[in-house]
Amino acid sequence: MVQVAVMGHGVVGSGVVEVLENHRESIAKRAKEEINIKYILDIRDFPDSPYADKFTKSFDDILNDEEVKVVAEVMGGVNPAYDFTKKLLLAGKSVVTSNKELVATKGAELLQIAKDNNVNYLFEASVGGGIPIIRPISQCLAANDVVEIAGILNGTTNFILTKMIKENMSFEDALKMAQQLGYAERNPEADVEGHDACRKIAILASLTYGKHIYPELVHTTGISAIALEDVAYASAWGGVIKLIGQVKALDDGTVDICVEPMFIERSSQLAGIDDVFNGILVRGDATGDVVFYGKGAGKLPTASAVVADIIDCVKHLKARKYLYWADGDASLVKPYEETSFAVYFRIETNDKAAAEENISKIFGTVKFIARSEAPENELAFVTDVMTVADQLAKAEQLSKTGAVIKSKIRISDL
Amino acid sequence: MVQVAVMGHGVVGSGVVEVLENHRESIAKRAKEEINIKYILDIRDFPDSPYADKFTKSFDDILNDEEVKVVAEVMGGVNPAYDFTKKLLLAGKSVVTSNKELVATKGAELLQIAKDNNVNYLFEASVGGGIPIIRPISQCLAANDVVEIAGILNGTTNFILTKMIKENMSFEDALKMAQQLGYAERNPEADVEGHDACRKIAILASLTYGKHIYPELVHTTGISAIALEDVAYASAWGGVIKLIGQVKALDDGTVDICVEPMFIERSSQLAGIDDVFNGILVRGDATGDVVFYGKGAGKLPTASAVVADIIDCVKHLKARKYLYWADGDASLVKPYEETSFAVYFRIETNDKAAAEENISKIFGTVKFIARSEAPENELAFVTDVMTVADQLAKAEQLSKTGAVIKSKIRISDL
């Protein structure tokens, strides 16, 4: 029998307890050991819980109990999770987590401590909820050079965009609906401004390229500025707008990494991933495109990924697993201004004929897009591939002719 | 440095050599050991190969060389691969394979020998080519009870059906095109009659439910009887026809397992998987639906999965991995006649009014489907859920009224 502890009894934490208890027998078979929850750590009281006797408010109970071999950290946030995880790893206990913020900001350090202490630090649940992605990238695709990863990594923003695309709902109304359905927090910033997706692509990039790519190095734009006009132009162009977290290996050894809304062609495998679903495309040089699809969040999907990591730790109590990346720095990341892609602009102008002429003069070859019911003073176009620096300089030039730039959205090459 | 051997130098085998050589450095980093190909076994001569010095025609060279720790068996077919694999495992060497026929027919025995000899027998490449599926099911989804697996497991038939659906091409013409493009063999039976998909769903079912489900227990129907009329009715019904390998856990402890063409609703995640692509849906009780998508075959995708398994073996030279299932028998599988689902019929009749009356009398509530350009003597309908035994008995009754049954296709509940 292996004793484990669960730190945090929120949505995911209570799910972990539920999955471990409800599948006790089949899990024991798979782990080849019975798994028993000895402690549940939470500062709140749960007097009515069937597991009331397992609750503790003292982290030291877990840290100092030599019987506890594996701990699930499902508290979220950097503090005190960071301090707790460090102490547990140093004490020779394996830790599994769904805490993307902690892995994205402190992963390299914690993985090094795990390595030095011959224990495991696993985090399958930190990206994609219940969708297997960390293990497939690190193990199944190990024979590939991963050329690119692009994913719809945040269910809340995908739900909002789906409502905008399919029901012509405004961003504000769709957000309100997401909040009513419990998909978005009262303070939705982490989701709608792209921070959550940013942490996830930072984790996938670090894992894939072996060096820590910190979230603050990832150019991140959310979806709060997306208007229904842009949705309509994306449709006229032949696609949809999705919030994409993306990392690409460049020839000079750096990576192009970002989170931003993108125009995605309708034929792309990511275009049909709607509502709260997540989808992650991994492009390997040998295997081609592989897509992983499922619910990216939610109590039981995320909990089941945490429990799968617990099982893996129990099976590897004396062996180190595969997960590791070294520390990294800003030199790994291509500055956003130097990255290149085609871009969509929507502008307002009082003189369309003159504006079209100016646009062609400034941007070179562009493709104008038309939509039905466009107001008289609106123009939209897609440029050729150019650096962001060029895009901005040319946009500045265009502004000087009197045109007002209302939107600028990346065109995906997927 | 770890010495490995590759048995078979066909499409996949030459791909394995190519991937191992071209990614030598990054693979060494991931495996934490350099990997060297010491032998390539093939009965043919390859005098112009850059690896000419590694070729041998003698299996004993590999078997008797104590330096060789891991062997990739990419010969295909049961003989002599079965005999070779058994001897290698008994000699304490790990074996990895893409050989679905061997795994589907001898898996339980070979996994037992691997277990007894503390070595690994891995076969990620046997299902889904380069799509990670074996490891995600056995590891990432370990905390789930897998309720159902349904997949488009054969790229050749999916290509043919896509041509029929999107270009109104006949089965014969689409098959000819698949052969010209190298997607189908000159003798296409293993693909079009569903045998290839049958082996793959047998492997996934055995892995998921822990007992060997032999291919001969899987009711298997191919796509050669699918007519363009059926494709048109599927479209009018709101979906497409796909060849699905499916296994469902039933309440009585048996499984409903089959390979057959099915009507799939357009909104299903499997409906949009076209051309030579494969897609596998795994429904877990905790994680919900997870879908894996990618190229299910081809030289480099399949080879990269074989090499990922080699890397895993090299990392676990002294540790047993997770893959195992016990032997099984016919009692695991619900007899096909006792399984239940809704079904589509297309019939010919000289008296439609009378036929409609007979159909309703015999089948109870049905839904008639109309298509444009249907000939005067054609009728199509979808029944409620009923056992296959009932379907057949009622079809027999209907035939006695003079109606001629032209098609009968399962309705998927995905």
Chai-1 contact restraints between the chains, C-beta under 6 A:
chainA,res_idxA,chainB,res_idxB,connection_type,confidence,min_distance_angstrom,max_distance_angstrom,comment,restraint_id
A,V19,B,A143,contact,1.0,0.0,6.0,A-B,restraint_1
A,V19,B,A286,contact,1.0,0.0,6.0,A-B,restraint_2
A,R30,B,A142,contact,1.0,0.0,6.0,A-B,restraint_3
A,G130,B,T287,contact,1.0,0.0,6.0,A-B,restraint_4
A,I131,B,V290,contact,1.0,0.0,6.0,A-B,restraint_5
A,P132,B,P136,contact,1.0,0.0,6.0,A-B,restraint_6
A,P132,B,C140,contact,1.0,0.0,6.0,A-B,restraint_7
A,R135,B,Q139,contact,1.0,0.0,6.0,A-B,restraint_8
A,R135,B,C140,contact,1.0,0.0,6.0,A-B,restraint_9
A,P136,B,P132,contact,1.0,0.0,6.0,A-B,restraint_10
A,P136,B,P136,contact,1.0,0.0,6.0,A-B,restraint_11
A,Q139,B,R135,contact,1.0,0.0,6.0,A-B,restraint_12
A,C140,B,P132,contact,1.0,0.0,6.0,A-B,restraint_13
A,C140,B,R135,contact,1.0,0.0,6.0,A-B,restraint_14
A,C140,B,A308,contact,1.0,0.0,6.0,A-B,restraint_15
A,A142,B,R30,contact,1.0,0.0,6.0,A-B,restraint_16
A,A142,B,A308,contact,1.0,0.0,6.0,A-B,restraint_17
A,A142,B,I311,contact,1.0,0.0,6.0,A-B,restraint_18
A,A143,B,V19,contact,1.0,0.0,6.0,A-B,restraint_19
A,A143,B,S304,contact,1.0,0.0,6.0,A-B,restraint_20
A,A143,B,V307,contact,1.0,0.0,6.0,A-B,restraint_21
A,A143,B,A308,contact,1.0,0.0,6.0,A-B,restraint_22
A,N144,B,S304,contact,1.0,0.0,6.0,A-B,restraint_23
A,G272,B,G272,contact,1.0,0.0,6.0,A-B,restraint_24
A,A286,B,V19,contact,1.0,0.0,6.0,A-B,restraint_25
A,A286,B,L300,contact,1.0,0.0,6.0,A-B,restraint_26
A,A286,B,S304,contact,1.0,0.0,6.0,A-B,restraint_27
A,T287,B,G130,contact,1.0,0.0,6.0,A-B,restraint_28
A,T287,B,P301,contact,1.0,0.0,6.0,A-B,restraint_29
A,T287,B,S304,contact,1.0,0.0,6.0,A-B,restraint_30
A,G288,B,K295,contact,1.0,0.0,6.0,A-B,restraint_31
A,G288,B,P301,contact,1.0,0.0,6.0,A-B,restraint_32
A,V290,B,I131,contact,1.0,0.0,6.0,A-B,restraint_33
A,V290,B,G294,contact,1.0,0.0,6.0,A-B,restraint_34
A,V291,B,Y293,contact,1.0,0.0,6.0,A-B,restraint_35
A,Y293,B,V291,contact,1.0,0.0,6.0,A-B,restraint_36
A,G294,B,V290,contact,1.0,0.0,6.0,A-B,restraint_37
A,K295,B,G288,contact,1.0,0.0,6.0,A-B,restraint_38
A,L300,B,A286,contact,1.0,0.0,6.0,A-B,restraint_39
A,P301,B,T287,contact,1.0,0.0,6.0,A-B,restraint_40
A,P301,B,G288,contact,1.0,0.0,6.0,A-B,restraint_41
A,S304,B,A143,contact,1.0,0.0,6.0,A-B,restraint_42
A,S304,B,N144,contact,1.0,0.0,6.0,A-B,restraint_43
A,S304,B,A286,contact,1.0,0.0,6.0,A-B,restraint_44
A,S304,B,T287,contact,1.0,0.0,6.0,A-B,restraint_45
A,V307,B,A143,contact,1.0,0.0,6.0,A-B,restraint_46
A,A308,B,C140,contact,1.0,0.0,6.0,A-B,restraint_47
A,A308,B,A142,contact,1.0,0.0,6.0,A-B,restraint_48
A,A308,B,A143,contact,1.0,0.0,6.0,A-B,restraint_49
A,I311,B,A142,contact,1.0,0.0,6.0,A-B,restraint_50
